[in-house]
Amino acid sequence: MQEYYRDTWAEIDLDAIEHNVKQIKALHPTKEIFAVVKANGYGHGDVEVSKVAIEAGVSCLAVSGLEEALCLRKSDIDVPILVLGMTRLCDVSLAAKYDISLTAHDEMWIKELVSLPLEKSVKVHLKIDSGMHRLGLMNEEQIQTNFALLKSAPMVNLEGIFTHMATADCDKDYLSHQIKTFKRLIAKLDLSEVKYIHLENTATLLQKEFDFDHGIRLGLGLYGINPDAKFIPIDFELKPALKLLSNLVQVKQIKKGDKVGYGATYTAQEDEWIGVVPIGYADGWTRSHQGRHVIVEGHECEIIGRVCMDQMMIRLPKSFPMGTKVTLIGDKMPVERVAEEIGTISYEILCLISDRVPRVYKRGGKTTNIKKMRFE
Ligand SMILES: Cc1ncc(COP(=O)(O)O)c(C=O)c1O
């Protein structure tokens, strides 16, 4: 097992990933699940998460780009993988070689795809824009023409059709409008040979009233997080899989009036104990965390002064020994709270954790693997 040489690490509980897949499978027992493992599995590690998710019953994976898909294939993952983003036409034959499914997102792209001189056929999913106005075709006639074109192309295997929801975590009316639009746009297509029809992301699949009888794309829920627990109350437990941890590397007492950090933006109001935590914006822990809190032995400790590239300072209620654990994300500091306090979403906090932070994988409470992205 690899070692790592710093006092900041992310702990990933693979049992939690397994638990979350099983909960979602129990909720949607008949549906094909695409585990969304783009952006390095939302920061958790795409290969490790994929392997456990597959063991737990996920049948397909989805990533953002071809590079991510190739990385999974190179790690001996052989289930269907869908690239959700746009793939360059010059890379289509590579996708075909590695049996990676692509998103057919645009009329011009489709026109050029069907005339490519491919040696091996390529699998595609036609993307319908049902109202988010990101990728996809939005006009009924255009959809019918391109569907027919893809279906009749000898080197194309049209295996899927899908859309994406813009407001599943905040506006049920618009969500319902998008589902209706999708159903209307695909109503006249002969889908008998299309293996995968999918539209539900985590926020949609957690809401029973929007149940759509086809495949689901499980992203944030896989990692144990509800996109908005107030908007989407659930009656089962999702277990957050990731903790972001560090150790105090120095503890000192400063005097009333002393300043802390770049720009000297913090002034001690009295004699104070402070600690130095070896994490900074180069680890994805941005400067916007200034003024928030981390947990030290159950105490909420304020992040004081500016977050530096590699370190930050916190105010302690008393002296603690060097090496005392600091929880940035984890027990008593869920990622949802971290995100809310800096005006963002859990997705962003997790994806930003950089490759400088080693990932320590746990199974049954024991460390099974340590991954240092930059050492491979
Ligand atoms: C096209 C697409 N499908 C599915 C997902 C997964 O969404 P979630 O993480 O909310 O489940 C995403 C995430 O960004 C996406 O872009």
The ligand as an ORCA input file, in Angstrom:
! r2SCAN-3c Opt
* xyz 0 1
  C     -26.029     14.925    -17.748
  C     -25.932     14.595    -16.288
  N     -26.588     13.526    -15.835
  C     -26.536     13.184    -14.524
  C     -25.829     13.933    -13.616
  C     -25.825     13.531    -12.164
  O     -26.501     14.473    -11.399
  P     -26.597     14.308     -9.825
  O     -25.214     14.343     -9.305
  O     -27.392     15.467     -9.398
  O     -27.251     12.987     -9.578
  C     -25.144     15.063    -14.053
  C     -24.394     15.871    -13.089
  O     -23.946     16.944    -13.257
  C     -25.195     15.414    -15.434
  O     -24.549     16.475    -15.917
*
